[in-house]
């Protein structure tokens, strides 16, 4: 067992080089040109490590041949806008790699490719790397679900939480509350206006009360926009609302209540867009795979791994929802997802690659 890990440790500097290449090629979810450029870089890495390129655009799909038995899932889009890498370029200091998207989840892609490159046979392996996970996987969801239905296991290369594997995730919902009003001069005749911002304030406060923390349900206003100038009664205002649920029934309850919201500000109207996005990923989905992963880690001498339920969603929510055993958090070890402090512990990259390789190999050998 140590032979593979020893080999991968010798590959550590190459992993860092590949991570530098990926991080330096920025890939914000909503920048189509940047995603095309990054997809080409990812495809080059597939070719270099596995000898062939993935198909598809913008979502990249690669197969080792034969029907899918093990599906490996990840994404190459990030939350960081273009220009972040110029301000905060990839760097390594004291064994810690930093840069936009390094932890979530470009290190996971590097580790995935290194893991597969150590296997004697890749028949039955399918890899899917999507380009819209950070914005809800709206265009990739059906592809994820279709591939997962044919697999015996789905392994998700999202980052770990302090090295722990993720065995449950909350379901997610995304809403936009838009209030339309009527503009007027704020000093000369404010009474002729209909203040959309006041209407938005009312409904945002009401939306924030829809959470039920005792059930694991949170409803969080996150982004708001209103107005055009200081002396103009705002004719339009909007807010984004993030919803997290631990049980499916709560997603339905919040959706109904969200659509019942109204504004009492005269002359204003509310439009509610969006809805439930990812279903919850229950702990039961990992019950078969977690012991396998722990056994692999023990044989490699890198365990115990530990496991945790988290509030964030991933594409593992979709693979679990179609009934495929799913284990998440197999990617990078570090911290700071979506934060300026995002980083990867470089010494763990070979270990996590070895873990994925052992897990995939074992699953392929299983009847």
N, C-alpha and C positions, 0 to 999 in steps of 0.2 A: 504493500500500500504506500510505503514511504517513497518508492521510486517515482511515482507520478508527482507527488508533492515536491520532491527534490528537484525534479525537472522543471516544474513550474516556478520554483524559487529562483532557478537560474534564468528564467524568462522575465523576472520582475522588471528589469530595466527596459525591456522591450514593451512590457505592459504600460509602463509609465510613458514611453514615447508614443504609443498608440492613444493613450488617454489625452496626452497633450495635443495630438492631432485632432481628436474629436472635439475637445473643449474649445480649441482655437477656431473651429468651424461652427459658428453660432447657428442656432436653430430654434428661434422663437416660434411657438406653435402657429401663429397667425401670419407669418411671413413666408409666402409660398416660394419665393425665389431662394430664400435662405434654406428652406427645407429641401429643395431640390439639390442644392449644393452639398448639404450635409448628407443626404441620402447617397450621393455619389461617393463621398468619403467613406461612409459605412460599407458600401458595396466593395470598395477597394480593399478594405480590411477583411471582409469575407473571402475575397479572392486570394489575398495574401496568406490567410491562416487556414482556409478550408479548401482552397483550390477551385472555387466556383463562386459566382455572384448570385445574390438573391434576385428574385423577379418582383414585379409590381411597382407601382408608383401611386401615391407617395408612401404607401405602406409596404414594407419590404418583407417578402416571404421566401424562405429558403428550406429546401428539403434534402434529406440524406437518402431519399429513395424509399419506395414502398408506402403502405398505409401509415398514417400518423399514429404512433403509440405514445410518444412523449412530446408535448408541445411546450416550447420555451417562449415566453412572452416578455416583451419589453417595449420601450419607446425611445426615440432619439430626439424628440422635441423637448424644449425647456421653457421655463417661465421667464427667462431673462431676455430683455429687448436687445436688438442689435446695438452694438457699441459697448456692451458691458465688458466684453473680453479686452477691449482696448483700455478700459479704465481699471479692470481687475483681471489681468492676464493670467493664464495658467502658470503655476509655480510650484516647486517642491522645496520645502524647508524642514529640516529635522524629521524627515520621514512622513510629512503631511503634505498631500497634494491639494491645491486650492484652484478655484476658477469656476466660472458659471456653468452649472450643469454637471460638474465632475461627480458629485455624489448622487444626484437625481437626474438621469441615471447612467451617464456615459461610462463610468467605471464598470457598471454591470454589463454593458455590451462588450467591453474589452475582456472581462473575466469569462463571459459566456463563450466567446470565440476561442480563447485559450483552452477552456475546458474541453470543448468539442474536438479541438485539434489533437488532444491526447487519446481519443478513443479509436480503437481498431476498426470499428464499424459504426456508421451513422445511419444505417437503414432503420427507418421508423421514427427518426427525429425530424421535427419540423420547428423552424424558428420564425416567429413573427415579431417584427419591430415596427411599431406604428408611429405616426407623426402628429397625432392629435390627442394623446392621453391627457395632457395637462389642461385641455379645454373640454374634457368630457367624453372623448372618443366617439363623437357623433357620427363620423364617417367610417370609423373602423369597427364599430361594435358588432355589426353583423358578421364581418369576417372573423373576428375573434370567436364569436359564438359558434360559427360553422366549423371552424378548425377544432375547437374544444370538444364538440360533440363526438368527433371521431377519435378522440384521444383517451388513453387510459389514465393519464396524469397530465396536469399543467403545472409547470414550474415558472414562477414569476421572478424576474431579475431586478425588481425594484430594490432599493437599498434596505438594509436591515435597520433595526432600532437598537443601537448599542450592541450590535452583533446578533441580536435575537431575531429569530424567524417570525414572520407575521402569519398568524393562524386565523385571524378574524379581522374583518374591516367593517366599518359602518357603511350603510348605503348613503348616497349623496343625492342632492337636488339642487338645481340652479334656477333662480327666478330673477326676472327684471320687473320692477314696479315702475311704470311710466305714468306720470300725471301731466295732463294737458290743461292749460289755463288760458289766460288772455293777457297780453302785454299792455302796459300803459306807463305813463311817466310817473315815477315814484314820488316826485315832488309836487308836480302840478295837479295831477288827477289820479292818485292811486286808487280811488274808489271805482274807477272805470276798469280797473284790471281784475283779473282772477288769479290769485297768487298760487302758482303750481308748487312752489317750494313749501308753502304752508301745508298744502294738501299732501305733499310727499312726507313731510315731517310727521304728520298725523298717521299715515298708513305704515310708515317705517316703524314707528313706536309700537303700533298694533302688531305688526309682523314679528317684532322681537319678543312679544309675549306668547308666541305660539309654541315655543320650546317646552319640552318636558324633561328636564335633566334627570329626574328620577327614573325615566325610561330610556335614557341615553339619547334623547332627541334635543338637538341644538338648532336654533334658527338665528343666524347672525348676519346683520347688514354689514356689507364690506366696502362697497364703492358707491359714491353718489355724485351726480352732476346736476347743476341747476343754474339758470340765469345767463344773461349776456353782458350786463353792465350794472354798475352800482346803482344807477338812477333809473333802472327799468324793472317794473314788476315782472318777475319771471313767468314766461308763458309755457315753459316746459321744465320738467325735473324728473330725474330717474334715479333708481338705486338698485344695486345688485344684492341679492340675498342668498347666502350659503346655508343649505339645510343638510344635517347629518342625522341619520336614524339607525338604531340598532336592530329594530324589528320592522318587517315589511309593512305591517299595518299602520305604523306611524307615518310612513311616506304618504299613504293614501289620506290619512287624517289631516296632515299638514297641507296637502295639496287642496283639499276641499276648503279648509279654513283660509288658505291664502287667497283663493278665488272669491271668497265672501267679503274680503276687505273692501271698504268704500271710503271716499273722502267726503267730509261734510262741508268743505270750503266751497262756497257758492261759485258756480261757473267753472268748476274743475271736474275732470273725469279721470278715472283710473283704469289703466290697462295692465293686466297681469300676464306676462309671458314666461315660458319655461315650464319646468315641472321636474318630477323625479328623473334622475339620470342613472345612477348605478344602484342595483339592489344590494342589500347587505351580504357580506360573505361570512357565513356562520362558522364557528369553530369545528363543527362536524365535518367540514369539507377537507380538513387537514389531518383527520384522525388516522388515516392510513399512511400518510407520507411523513409526518413528523418523526415517528419512531425510526423510519428508514434513515432520515437525515441525521438524527442523533447517532445512530449506529455508524454511519459513514464518518461522522466527525470523530467519534471515539477511535475508529480504526486509523484515522489520519493523525490522531493525537492533537486535535484542535478543539475538542469539545470540553464540557457540554456547551451546547449552543444557547438553549433557552428559547422560549417562545412568548409571544405577547399579542393581545388584541389591540388594534389601533383605530383612531377615528378617521384617518384619511382613506380615501378610496383609491382603487387601481383597476387595471384591466383584469386582475384576479377576481374581482367581484363578478365579472361577466362569465368567466370560465366556471366559477363555482355555481352560478345560477343555472347553468345548463346541466348540472349534475356531475361535472368532472372533478375528481379529487384534485385539490389545488393547494400548493404551498407557496407562500409569498415571502418577500424579504431575503431572497437568496443572493442579492447583489452586494453592493459595496458596504464596507464597515467604515463608519465615520459619523458625521452629523451635519446639521445645518441645512436641510432641504429647504429650498425657496428662500434662503436667508443669505446675507452677506458673509456669514461665518461658514458657509458650505465647505466641507473638506472630506478627504478620503485618507484613511490610514494605509499607506502604501504597502507596508509589510503584510497586510491581511489579504491583498489582492491574489497572490498565489494560493493561499489557503482556501479562499472562497471559490476560486476556479477549480481547485482539486475537489472540493465538496460537491460542486455541481457535476463534475465529471463522474465521480463515484456514484452519485445518486442516479444520473441518467443511465450509466452502465448497468446498475442493478435493476432498474426498471425495465430496460430492454431485455434483460435475461429472464425476467419473471414470466411465468406462463400467462 
